[in-house]
Amino acid sequence: MHDDHDHSHGDGCCGGHDHQPAAHDPATVRQVDIPDRSDAPILVEVTRGAMVESRHRGRVVVVDAGARVVAHWGDVDGLVYPRSSNKALQAIPLIESGAADAYAVTDEELALACASHQGEAMHTERVAAWLDRLGLSVDDLECGAHLPTHEPTAAALLAAGQKPTALHNNCSGKHTGFLAVAKHKGEKLAGYVRYQHPVQQRILGVIEQVTGHDLSRAPWGVDGCSIPTIGLPLGALALGMARLADPDSLPDRRAAAVLRLRRAWGKHPELVGGTGNFDTDVMRAANSAVLLKSGAEGVCCAVLPEHGLGIALKIEDGAPRAAGPAMAAVLKRLGVLPDTVWDGVAHLAVAPVTSRRGDTVGEIRPTAAAAG
């Protein structure tokens, strides 16, 4: 699984120094009693008029950096593809390899390496400038092209008779980071998305060590942006997030990389998502007390540095409309956001259902199982 180019991930699943996770006060997090003990309780419901029309089941686990389960909804051991929710883990080699320093990568670019951006000008212009500084171009990106997920930007692009490029891909920042690592290490650029390429093997080593999960027999698939995505137990994914929140148990160089990425992630939430984006809006309101990263198929992860906790959430049917309200409800129920912060994001816990004329006819809301 591991390559011969970089052994910074240490030996076994938890290599590095023997520091224990920093002590955190569990009294600052509310104890949660979950009455629905099914494998995947109903976390979100969709109403229309006076009736619940649809329901979304899901699983959530909250852990600390020592792998202690603080709260969970449903099965914590079932496998999930993290999709884009673990981009911060995938960005760690950008710093550990020395590429970030060699190419003077900025905090904005580090945020883009962790991003699922919406293809707005603030995203594409920065990625293009980063590629240019590397002596590369959009043609070197192997993530593919799609329309910007920011609808006004997509409409403007089409109105101008232009086609989207790989710069508009929500993963273009991450892929530029991959190219930076490959170039710095003297590795072949073409095919950097392949499972056996040193860039991807290095990332797998990071994921294995930080999550504590043996990947030697882990199932894997090809993500939408063409890189490998690895099946992890939901609890292991949450542990990875907890160790981003509290990296003291990681090797020194890795812990330093985590802190640098975390700073960039929290400093530039608009680059991690974009205008009107759930992750961006919550992070901005919370002033980096919560770091969020959503992925495809109803996955969402949260890093809580002040509490040393990580959260991983999976909506079982993959519906993205349910992930935001469910995560907002979990954050509220845990009591990890001050009331003043919650007041700024409470509207994100309930999304309107509208008619074609724009009239509100129902809502997407967390159930009592999620919200309490």
Sequence and secondary structure as in RCSB ss.txt:
>XXXX:A:sequence
MHDDHDHSHGDGCCGGHDHQPAAHDPATVRQVDIPDRSDAPILVEVTRGAMVESRHRGRVVVVDAGARVVAHWGD
VDGLVYPRSSNKALQAIPLIESGAADAYAVTDEELALACASHQGEAMHTERVAAWLDRLGLSVDDLECGAHLPTH
EPTAAALLAAGQKPTALHNNCSGKHTGFLAVAKHKGEKLAGYVRYQHPVQQRILGVIEQVTGHDLSRAPWGVDGC
SIPTIGLPLGALALGMARLADPDSLPDRRAAAVLRLRRAWGKHPELVGGTGNFDTDVMRAANSAVLLKSGAEGVC
CAVLPEHGLGIALKIEDGAPRAAGPAMAAVLKRLGVLPDTVWDGVAHLAVAPVTSRRGDTVGEIRPTAAAAG
>XXXX:A:secstr
   SS  TT SSTT S         GGGS     S  SSS EEEEEEETTEEEEEEEEEEEEEETT  EEEEES 
SSSEE  GGGGHHHHHHHHHHTSHHHHTT  HHHHHHHT      HHHHHHHHHHHHHTT  GGG  S     SS
HHHHHHHHHTT    GGGSTTHHHHHHHHHHHHHTT  STTTTSTTSHHHHHHHHHHHHHHT   TT  EEE TT
SSEEE EEHHHHHHHHHHHH GGGS HHHHHHHHHHHHHHHH HHHHS TT HHHHHHHHHTTSSEEEEETTTEE
EEEETTTTEEEEEEETT  HHHHHHHHHHHHHHHT S HHHHHHHGGGGSEEEE TTS EEEEEEE HHHH 
